Amino acid sequence: MTKLEVSSRPELRAADDATIEDAIAYADPMVLRGLIFQLTGDPEVAATGVRTLQAGFAEVAAPATDKDADLLRRKGSEFLKAYRDDGAGVIGIGPRERLPASLGLMLGRTLDGEDLEHHLEELAIDPAARSLRWRQAPDPARLKDFTVTVIGAGMGGLNAALQLRQAGFPVTVIEKNAGVGGTWWENRYPGARVDTPSRSYTHIFGVDFPYPNAFCEWRENVKYFNWVADQFDLRRHIEFETEARALTWDEAAGEWVIEVVGPEGAARTHRSRAVITAVGFLNRPNIPQIAGAETFAGPSWHTARWPEGVDLKGKRVAVIGTGCSGYQTIPELALEAAHVTVFQRTPQWLFPIPGYRSPFPPQVNWLDRNLPYHTNFMRARACTLDGLANVAQIDPDYDDPHACSALNKRARDASLGFLRRKLADPALVAAMTPAHPVWSARAVMVDPEYSILDALLRENVTLVTSGIERIEPRGVVASDGALHAADVIVYATGFHATEYLYPMTITGRGGQTLEALWAKDGARAYLGCMIPSFPNLWSIYGPNTNGALNVASFHEKVALYALQCLEALVLGNGAALEVRPEAYWRYNRLVDDRNREKAWSDPRARNYYWTEYGRSATMNPFYSAEMSGFLRRPDPADLEIA
């Protein structure tokens, strides 16, 4: 399947030159560099120069000069005017052989091999690029017998269900919530929004979904997941308000026995030949054990369990925790509550993103509707996490007590500059400066106009860094003995991030439990998705899948990998497939070795990036092309089919 742009654009046909020029002024010049070259082959576009700029924590390609940027905008306007004058009809993407050069022009570097293959997929010209294409037609009776259960109806579960159904597998989705969206069904606290570009937070088949923001809040994310469920008629496969409690492999039957609890609390079992878990890893709230918490006289809740319709006007609110969710919600609470007390154990590195809290200018949405393939190239521009991999890489020859490389120091200096500009007070700057290198803990993207830093300057906000001794009926007592009165306590304390598949009990071949397998040094998986002794089981967003690829990309690639494994079973008349132990350990030794070379191995950081076992169960240390290549197709030598 190949995307063809729409054949009728009345909005463009009615636009005058000034409207087109005004819209193009809001286009990303590097996107124009790749897109206009792809559509026209114009050598003047290809001849424009490129420089590298520091943007947040990463370095990005930009036009070398204002003259280059002006030329790209002029070429973009000329193309749109000519396209309008020609009737704005059906238009193809242009020569396929030109795409590598066009993508390279947009990204400011040469692409080849897996790096090129990954970006071609992310361009989403083929919305089915990550769908299973059977090597040969399967036996219909055998395919009908090969039932698959998906656990979770968030981003990964919805995609897995769609791809399974399109491949012909009978599929059932088990979802504990009353609606789709996973983490975005649950996280509805004030200020909740993505911290990666929304254009990369969609499946490739959703490239044209009309997002209103560059970084969308939770309501818009829920809209997208509802669109996926409705557009592809997935709700009929989903059992809502049903939670999977245990999975047990039945060796004789070659099936998983899944114990579930339904909406009325009734327990039952469900059988399936294969299971794909898509439960995420930031979905089970972690509430710390603080002395006296049960004595608090007012209401309290975790950010992921925000009460609908709660009114905090005139209330004194204590917020415990300052990770991403805390830094997002505190500025919003400060605009509503009488007073907000912020209990911060560890500050986080902050990076300003212009327009982070704001809708797109209308001109950008106009371009999405009227500039052919604009959404595709905008998506491909944001589809790599190599900037994160670069800034987190430890340079063993770099000597600095606060940074792990020259690039890491530039990112640190950029964040410190932002802190100093916003706060002015040296004591407050010091309180908000982390002791660990950038990206040894999750950095936080914020709006430069209004963020946690602006909230801290308000008269109704107090920052407490001395720690918490206990909670009393009247409020929170800090370690210095001071009582901070509160009417409400909000726990912004994160999740059981390293306890993958928690709290399900999973028992595989020969009675092997996942809990016992992971007891020694935490959660592990082969390619983040397969575990020895657990046949026909794949995990989406499993251990060590945070990083390397954007979330949607990882979900899609793991789902396709699982489908290719299922294809091997169906076509080869196999009953069960699992990863060989030697392949599992070989991959995990590589993951651990590479993670030790990343900033998150720094002992000064305390967070879910690094576990008490001296390794990371969450972080993926590879570059995008590396991980994409690992998941490109199953290696038969690493797998065992029975």
C-alpha positions in Angstrom: 0.0 0.0 0.0 1.3 3.4 -1.0 0.0 6.7 0.2 -1.3 9.1 -2.6 -2.1 12.7 -1.7 -5.7 13.8 -1.9 -7.0 14.9 -5.3 -8.9 17.9 -4.1 -7.6 20.8 -2.0 -10.2 23.6 -2.3 -8.5 25.5 0.5 -5.3 25.7 -1.5 -7.0 26.4 -4.8 -8.7 29.4 -3.2 -5.5 30.7 -1.5 -3.8 33.8 -2.9 -0.1 34.2 -3.1 0.1 36.1 0.2 -1.6 33.2 2.1 0.8 30.7 0.7 3.8 32.9 1.5 2.6 33.5 5.0 2.1 29.7 5.6 5.5 28.8 4.1 7.1 31.3 6.5 6.1 28.9 9.4 7.6 25.8 7.7 10.7 24.1 9.0 13.3 25.1 6.4 15.0 21.7 6.7 11.7 19.9 6.0 11.4 22.1 3.0 14.9 21.2 1.9 14.1 17.5 1.8 10.4 17.7 0.7 10.8 20.3 -2.1 13.8 18.5 -3.5 11.9 15.2 -3.4 8.9 16.7 -5.3 11.0 18.8 -7.8 14.6 17.6 -7.9 15.6 21.3 -7.9 19.5 21.4 -7.7 19.4 24.9 -6.0 17.5 23.3 -3.1 20.1 20.6 -2.8 23.0 23.1 -3.0 21.9 25.0 0.2 24.3 24.7 3.1 23.8 23.2 6.6 25.2 24.0 10.1 24.7 22.3 13.4 22.8 24.0 16.3 22.3 23.2 19.9 18.6 22.7 20.4 17.7 21.7 23.9 20.0 18.8 24.9 20.7 17.7 21.3 22.4 19.0 18.2 20.3 19.4 15.1 20.9 20.4 11.5 19.7 23.8 10.3 20.3 26.0 7.2 23.8 27.4 7.1 22.7 31.0 6.6 19.6 33.1 6.5 20.1 33.3 2.8 19.8 29.5 2.6 16.6 29.5 4.7 15.1 32.3 2.5 15.9 30.3 -0.7 14.2 27.2 0.8 11.1 29.2 1.7 11.0 30.9 -1.7 11.2 27.5 -3.4 8.5 26.2 -1.2 6.2 29.1 -2.1 7.0 28.7 -5.8 6.1 25.0 -5.7 2.8 25.5 -3.9 1.7 28.3 -6.2 2.5 26.2 -9.3 0.7 23.2 -7.7 -2.3 25.4 -7.0 -2.4 26.9 -10.5 -2.3 23.4 -11.9 -5.4 22.4 -10.0 -3.9 20.9 -6.9 -4.7 17.4 -8.1 -3.4 14.0 -7.2 0.4 14.0 -6.7 2.8 11.2 -6.1 5.8 11.3 -3.9 8.2 11.5 -6.8 11.0 9.1 -7.8 11.6 6.5 -5.2 15.3 6.5 -6.0 15.4 10.1 -4.9 14.1 9.5 -1.4 17.5 8.7 0.2 18.9 12.0 -1.0 15.8 13.9 0.0 15.9 12.4 3.6 19.6 13.1 3.8 19.0 16.7 2.8 16.4 17.2 5.5 18.5 15.6 8.2 21.8 17.1 7.1 23.6 13.8 6.7 24.0 10.8 4.5 21.7 7.8 5.1 22.4 4.2 4.1 21.8 0.7 5.2 19.5 0.2 8.2 19.6 3.9 9.0 18.0 4.5 5.6 15.5 1.7 5.9 14.3 3.0 9.3 13.8 6.5 8.0 12.0 5.3 4.9 9.6 3.5 7.2 9.2 6.5 9.4 8.4 8.6 6.3 5.1 6.7 6.3 4.7 6.8 2.5 3.7 3.1 2.9 1.3 3.0 5.9 1.6 -0.8 5.9 5.4 -0.8 6.0 5.2 -2.4 9.5 2.5 -4.9 8.6 3.1 -8.6 8.0 3.4 -9.6 4.4 3.0 -13.4 4.3 5.8 -15.2 2.5 3.2 -17.6 1.2 -0.5 -18.0 1.8 -1.2 -19.7 5.1 -3.6 -22.7 5.6 -6.9 -20.9 6.5 -7.9 -23.7 9.0 -4.5 -23.5 10.8 -4.6 -19.7 10.9 -8.1 -19.7 12.3 -6.9 -22.0 15.1 -3.9 -19.8 16.0 -5.6 -17.5 18.5 -3.6 -14.5 20.0 -4.4 -12.5 23.1 -3.1 -8.9 23.5 -3.0 -7.6 27.0 -3.5 -3.8 27.0 -5.2 -1.4 24.6 -2.8 1.5 24.7 -0.5 2.5 21.8 1.2 -0.8 21.5 -1.8 -3.0 22.1 -4.0 -1.2 19.6 -1.4 -1.5 16.9 -0.7 -5.2 17.7 -4.4 -6.0 17.5 -4.8 -4.2 14.2 -1.7 -5.9 12.7 -2.8 -9.3 13.9 -6.3 -8.9 12.5 -5.1 -7.7 9.2 -2.8 -10.7 9.0 -5.8 -13.0 9.7 -5.1 -14.1 13.3 -8.1 -14.3 15.6 -7.4 -11.7 18.3 -8.7 -10.8 21.7 -7.6 -7.7 23.6 -7.8 -7.6 27.4 -7.9 -4.1 28.8 -8.2 -3.2 32.5 -9.6 0.3 31.9 -13.0 1.3 30.6 -11.4 2.9 27.5 -8.4 2.8 25.2 -5.2 4.8 25.5 -3.3 3.1 28.3 -1.2 5.6 30.1 -3.2 8.5 28.5 -6.4 7.0 29.8 -4.9 7.1 33.3 -2.7 10.2 33.4 -5.1 13.1 33.4 -3.4 15.4 35.8 -3.2 19.1 35.0 -0.4 19.7 32.7 -0.1 16.1 31.5 1.4 16.0 28.0 3.9 14.2 25.9 7.6 15.2 26.1 8.4 13.8 22.6 7.0 15.4 19.4 3.4 14.3 18.8 4.2 13.7 15.2 6.5 10.9 16.2 4.0 9.7 18.8 1.6 8.2 16.2 1.7 5.0 14.3 2.9 5.3 10.7 -0.7 4.7 9.6 -1.7 7.8 11.6 0.8 10.2 10.0 -2.0 12.5 8.8 -3.9 12.6 12.1 -4.6 16.3 12.7 -2.7 17.1 15.9 -3.2 20.7 17.1 0.0 20.9 19.1 3.7 20.0 18.7 3.5 18.4 22.1 -0.1 17.4 22.8 -1.8 17.2 26.2 -3.5 14.1 27.4 -6.9 15.0 25.9 -5.5 15.1 22.4 -3.6 11.9 23.0 -6.9 10.2 24.1 -8.5 11.6 20.9 -5.9 9.9 18.8 -6.2 6.5 20.4 -10.0 6.7 20.2 -9.5 7.5 16.5 -7.4 4.4 16.0 -9.9 2.2 17.8 -12.8 3.6 15.8 -11.2 4.1 12.4 -10.1 0.4 12.3 -13.1 -1.0 14.2 -11.0 -2.5 17.0 -13.4 -2.1 19.9 -15.2 -5.3 19.0 -12.0 -7.2 19.8 -11.5 -5.5 23.2 -12.8 -6.8 26.6 -12.8 -3.6 28.7 -12.7 -3.5 32.5 -11.0 -6.9 32.4 -7.7 -7.4 34.1 -5.2 -10.2 33.4 -4.0 -11.6 36.7 -1.9 -14.6 35.7 -0.6 -16.4 32.7 0.3 -20.1 32.8 1.8 -22.1 29.9 -0.1 -25.4 29.3 2.6 -27.6 27.7 0.3 -30.4 26.7 -2.2 -28.1 24.9 0.4 -25.7 23.6 -1.6 -22.8 25.0 -1.5 -20.0 27.5 -4.1 -20.1 30.2 -4.9 -16.6 31.2 -6.7 -15.8 34.4 -8.7 -12.7 34.2 -11.1 -10.7 36.4 -14.0 -9.1 34.6 -16.0 -5.9 35.2 -18.2 -7.4 37.9 -15.1 -9.0 39.7 -15.9 -12.5 38.4 -12.8 -14.6 37.8 -12.6 -16.7 34.7 -9.9 -18.3 32.4 -9.2 -17.6 28.8 -7.0 -19.7 26.5 -4.8 -18.6 23.6 -2.1 -20.0 21.5 0.0 -16.9 21.9 0.1 -13.7 24.0 1.4 -10.3 23.3 1.7 -8.1 26.4 1.3 -4.4 25.9 0.9 -3.2 29.4 3.6 -0.5 29.3 6.1 0.2 32.1 4.8 3.5 33.5 1.4 2.4 34.5 1.4 1.1 38.1 1.7 4.0 40.5 4.4 4.0 43.1 3.4 5.6 46.3 6.3 5.8 48.9 5.9 4.6 52.4 6.0 7.8 54.5 5.4 7.6 58.2 1.9 8.9 59.1 0.6 9.0 55.6 -2.6 7.2 56.7 -3.3 9.9 59.3 -3.6 12.8 56.9 -7.0 14.4 57.3 -7.5 15.5 53.7 -7.7 13.7 50.4 -4.6 12.4 48.7 -3.9 10.8 45.3 -1.3 9.9 42.8 -1.0 11.9 39.6 -2.1 8.9 37.6 -5.3 8.7 39.6 -6.4 12.3 39.3 -10.0 12.7 40.5 -12.3 13.9 37.7 -13.7 17.4 38.3 -11.7 18.1 41.5 -11.6 21.8 42.4 -8.4 23.1 44.1 -9.3 26.7 44.3 -8.5 28.1 47.7 -6.8 24.8 48.7 -3.3 24.3 50.1 -1.7 21.6 48.0 1.4 19.6 48.9 3.1 18.0 45.9 5.6 15.2 46.8 7.9 14.3 43.9 9.5 16.3 41.2 10.0 14.0 38.2 8.4 14.7 34.9 4.8 14.5 36.1 5.6 16.8 39.1 7.3 19.4 37.0 4.4 19.3 34.6 1.5 19.6 37.1 3.0 22.1 39.6 2.9 25.1 37.3 -0.8 24.4 36.6 -1.7 23.9 40.2 0.1 27.2 41.1 -2.4 29.0 38.9 -5.4 27.5 40.8 -4.5 26.6 44.4 -4.2 29.0 47.2 -0.7 27.6 48.0 1.5 24.9 46.6 4.3 23.3 48.6 6.8 21.4 46.5 8.8 18.6 48.2 11.8 18.0 46.0 14.3 15.2 46.7 16.2 15.5 43.4 16.1 18.3 40.8 15.9 17.4 37.1 17.7 18.9 34.1 15.3 21.2 32.3 15.4 22.0 28.6 13.2 24.8 27.1 11.2 23.9 24.0 9.6 26.9 22.3 5.8 26.4 21.9 5.8 23.3 24.2 2.5 24.3 25.9 1.0 26.1 22.8 -1.0 25.0 19.8 0.6 25.1 16.4 0.3 28.4 14.6 -2.7 27.9 12.2 -0.2 28.2 9.3 1.4 24.9 10.3 -1.9 23.1 10.3 -2.6 24.8 6.9 0.6 23.3 5.6 -0.4 19.9 6.9 -3.6 20.1 4.8 -2.2 21.7 1.7 1.5 21.0 1.2 1.7 17.5 -0.2 3.6 15.1 2.1 4.3 17.8 4.7 3.1 15.5 7.5 5.3 12.7 6.3 8.5 14.7 6.2 7.7 16.4 9.5 7.4 12.9 11.1 10.6 11.6 9.6 12.4 14.7 10.9 11.5 13.7 14.5 11.9 9.9 14.2 15.3 9.3 15.7 16.6 9.3 19.3 20.2 9.4 18.3 20.5 12.8 19.9 19.8 11.2 23.2 22.2 8.4 22.5 24.9 10.9 21.6 24.5 13.2 24.6 24.4 10.3 27.0 27.5 8.6 25.7 30.4 8.6 28.1 33.7 9.8 26.7 36.3 8.0 28.9 38.9 10.6 27.9 36.8 13.6 28.9 37.7 15.0 32.3 34.9 17.0 33.9 33.3 16.4 37.3 29.8 17.4 36.1 29.6 16.0 32.5 30.5 12.8 30.7 31.5 14.3 27.3 32.0 17.6 25.5 28.5 17.3 24.1 27.1 16.5 27.5 28.7 19.6 28.9 27.2 21.8 26.2 23.8 20.4 27.1 24.5 21.0 30.8 25.6 24.6 30.0 22.5 25.2 28.0 20.3 24.0 30.8 22.2 26.0 33.4 21.9 29.1 31.3 18.2 28.6 31.2 18.0 28.3 35.0 20.0 31.4 35.5 18.0 33.5 33.1 14.7 32.4 34.7 15.6 32.4 38.4 18.4 35.0 39.0 18.6 34.0 42.7 21.9 32.0 43.0 20.5 30.0 46.0 17.4 29.0 44.0 19.6 28.1 40.9 21.7 25.9 43.2 18.6 24.2 44.5 17.4 23.5 41.0 20.8 22.2 39.7 21.1 18.4 39.6 24.3 16.8 40.9 24.3 14.2 38.1 25.2 14.6 34.5 22.6 15.4 31.9 20.5 12.3 31.0 21.7 10.2 33.9 18.1 10.7 34.9 15.2 11.6 32.7 15.5 15.2 31.5 12.4 17.3 31.4 11.1 19.4 28.5 9.4 22.6 29.5 8.0 25.7 27.9 10.4 28.7 28.1 7.5 31.1 28.8 5.9 29.3 31.7 7.2 26.3 33.6 8.2 25.0 37.0 10.8 27.7 37.2 8.2 30.5 36.8 5.9 28.7 39.3 8.7 28.7 41.9 8.9 32.5 41.7 5.2 32.9 42.6 4.3 34.0 46.1 2.0 31.1 46.5 4.7 28.4 45.9 7.2 27.1 48.4 10.1 24.8 47.5 11.2 22.3 50.2 14.4 20.4 49.7 15.2 19.2 53.2 13.3 16.0 52.8 10.2 14.6 54.5 10.1 13.3 58.1 6.5 12.3 58.3 2.9 13.2 57.5 0.4 14.4 60.1 -3.3 15.1 59.9 -2.6 18.8 59.3 0.1 18.3 56.6 3.7 17.3 55.8 6.5 17.6 58.3 9.9 18.3 56.6 13.2 16.8 57.9 14.0 20.2 59.5 10.9 19.8 61.7 8.8 22.5 59.9 5.1 21.6 59.4 3.8 22.5 56.0 0.0 22.7 56.3 -2.0 21.1 53.5 -5.5 20.4 52.5 -4.6 18.0 49.7 -1.5 15.8 49.1 -0.5 14.9 45.5 1.9 12.1 45.0 4.0 12.8 41.8 6.2 9.8 42.7 6.4 7.8 39.5 5.7 4.2 38.8 6.9 0.6 39.4 9.0 1.2 36.3 11.4 -1.6 36.6 8.9 -4.3 37.7 7.8 -5.3 34.2 4.5 -7.1 33.8 3.7 -6.3 37.4 1.6 -7.5 39.1 0.8 -10.4 36.8 2.0 -13.9 37.8 3.6 -15.5 34.7 4.5 -19.2 34.7 6.2 -20.7 31.7 7.6 -24.0 30.6 8.4 -26.5 33.4 6.9 -24.2 36.1 9.5 -21.5 35.5 8.2 -18.2 36.9 9.1 -14.8 35.5 9.6 -13.6 39.1 12.2 -16.3 39.8 14.0 -15.8 36.5 14.3 -12.0 37.2 15.1 -12.4 40.9 18.8 -12.3 40.5 19.3 -9.0 38.8 16.0 -7.6 37.5 13.9 -7.7 34.4 15.6 -8.8 31.1 14.4 -9.8 27.6 15.9 -10.7 24.3 15.4 -7.7 22.0 13.2 -6.4 24.7 10.4 -8.8 23.9 11.2 -12.5 24.3 12.2 -14.6 27.4 13.5 -18.2 27.4 11.1 -20.8 28.8 8.1 -18.6 28.0 7.0 -19.8 24.5 4.7 -17.8 22.2 5.0 -14.8 24.5 6.1 -11.3 23.3 6.3 -8.1 25.3 5.8 -4.7 23.8 7.6 -2.0 25.7 9.4 -4.7 27.7 12.7 -4.5 29.5 15.4 -2.2 28.0 13.1 -0.6 25.4 13.3 3.0 26.7 15.4 4.8 24.1 16.9 4.0 20.7 13.5 4.3 19.0 10.5 6.5 19.6 7.8 4.8 21.5 5.4 4.2 18.5 8.3 2.9 16.4 9.4 0.5 19.1 5.8 -0.8 19.5 5.4 -1.2 15.7 8.7 -3.0 15.2 8.2 -5.4 18.1 4.7 -6.2 16.9 6.0 -7.0 13.4 8.8 -9.0 14.8 6.2 -11.1 16.8 4.1 -11.5 13.7 7.0 -12.8 11.8 7.6 -15.3 14.5 3.9 -16.3 14.4 4.3 -16.6 10.6 7.1 -19.1 11.1 4.9 -21.2 13.4 1.9 -21.1 11.1 3.7 -21.9 7.9 6.1 -24.4 9.6 3.3 -26.3 11.5 5.1 -25.4 14.8 3.4 -25.4 18.1 5.7 -23.2 20.2 8.5 -20.8 19.6 10.9 -19.3 22.2 14.3 -17.6 22.4 17.3 -19.8 23.1 18.9 -19.1 26.5 22.3 -18.4 24.9 20.8 -15.8 22.6 19.0 -14.2 25.5 22.1 -13.9 27.5 24.3 -12.8 24.6 21.9 -9.9 23.9 21.6 -8.9 27.5 25.4 -8.9 28.1 25.6 -6.5 25.1 22.8 -4.3 26.6 24.5 -4.2 30.0 28.0 -3.5 28.5 26.7 -0.7 26.4 24.5 0.8 29.2 27.7 1.1 31.4 28.9 3.5 28.7 25.9 5.8 29.2 25.3 8.7 31.5 22.6 6.8 33.3 25.2 4.5 34.9 26.4 7.5 36.9 26.1 6.6 40.6 25.0 10.1 41.6 21.6 9.7 39.9 18.7 7.9 41.8 15.9 6.9 39.5 14.4 4.1 37.5 17.1 4.3 34.8 19.4 2.3 37.1 18.5 -0.5 39.5 19.8 -1.7 42.8 21.4 -4.6 40.8 24.0 -2.3 39.2 22.4 -2.4 35.8 19.5 -0.8 33.9 16.3 -2.7 33.3 14.7 0.1 31.4 17.2 1.9 29.2 18.2 0.9 25.7 21.7 2.0 24.9 21.7 1.5 21.1 21.3 3.9 18.2 18.1 3.9 16.2 19.6 2.0 13.2 21.1 -0.6 15.5 17.9 -1.4 17.3 15.9 -1.3 14.1 18.3 -3.8 12.5 18.0 -6.1 15.5 14.2 -6.2 15.0 14.2 -6.2 11.2 13.5 -10.0 11.1 13.9 -12.9 13.4 17.2 -14.8 13.4 16.3 -18.6 13.2 19.6 -19.4 15.0 18.4 -17.5 18.1 15.0 -19.2 18.2 13.8 -22.7 19.0 10.6 -24.1 17.4 8.8 -27.1 18.8 
